Amino acid sequence: MSEARQAFGIHTEYIDLLQFLKATGIAATGGEAKAIVDEGLVAVNGEAEARRRRKLRPGDTLDLALDPAEAWVILEREA
């Protein structure tokens, strides 16, 4: 993927994958977020991710096989 990653800042130790998908607006509902993960459209740090509650920490990267594809990085946000 040649485009720059979008940044998502967190002020806690982690955010779980479903919360991330809803917070970014990628998924409008929890059911939609679950479907995105269950359909295998998410890769975390370059590896396919099927765990809905995967803990995302600063430094983690996400690639979403959507149309259009999206690339994100989790950053630590100042409190």
C-alpha positions in Angstrom: 0.0 0.0 0.0 1.6 3.2 -1.1 -0.5 5.8 0.6 0.3 7.1 4.0 -1.3 5.6 7.1 -4.0 7.4 9.0 -3.2 7.9 12.6 -5.5 7.0 15.5 -4.4 8.3 19.0 -5.3 6.5 22.2 -4.7 7.8 25.7 -5.1 4.4 27.4 -2.9 1.3 27.3 -4.9 -0.2 24.4 -8.2 -0.1 22.4 -9.8 -3.3 21.3 -10.4 -4.0 17.6 -14.1 -3.6 17.6 -13.9 -0.3 19.6 -11.4 0.9 17.0 -13.6 0.1 14.1 -16.5 2.0 15.6 -14.5 4.9 16.9 -13.0 5.6 13.5 -16.3 5.3 11.7 -15.2 2.3 9.7 -18.1 0.5 11.2 -21.4 2.2 12.2 -22.5 -0.5 14.6 -21.0 -3.3 16.7 -22.6 -5.8 14.4 -21.0 -4.2 11.4 -17.6 -4.2 13.2 -18.0 -7.9 14.0 -18.8 -8.7 10.3 -15.7 -6.9 9.1 -13.5 -9.0 11.4 -15.3 -12.2 10.8 -15.0 -11.7 7.0 -11.2 -11.6 7.3 -10.9 -8.0 6.2 -8.4 -6.9 8.9 -4.7 -7.4 9.2 -2.8 -6.2 12.3 1.0 -5.8 11.9 0.8 -7.5 8.6 -1.0 -10.7 9.8 -4.6 -11.6 9.3 -6.6 -11.0 12.5 -9.8 -12.9 13.4 -9.9 -12.0 17.1 -12.7 -9.4 17.7 -11.2 -8.2 21.0 -7.6 -8.0 19.8 -5.9 -5.3 21.9 -4.4 -2.6 19.7 -1.5 -0.8 21.3 0.6 2.2 20.2 2.8 1.2 17.3 0.4 -1.4 15.9 -0.5 -1.0 12.2 -3.8 -2.1 10.6 -4.7 -2.8 7.0 -8.3 -3.0 6.1 -9.3 -4.8 2.8 -12.2 -2.5 2.2 -13.2 -0.5 -0.9 -11.2 1.7 -0.8 -8.5 0.0 1.3 -7.5 1.8 4.5 -4.3 1.8 6.4 -4.0 3.0 10.0 -1.4 3.2 12.8 -2.2 3.4 16.5 -0.3 6.2 18.3 0.0 7.2 21.9 -1.9 10.5 22.5 -1.0 12.8 25.3 -3.5 12.8 28.1 
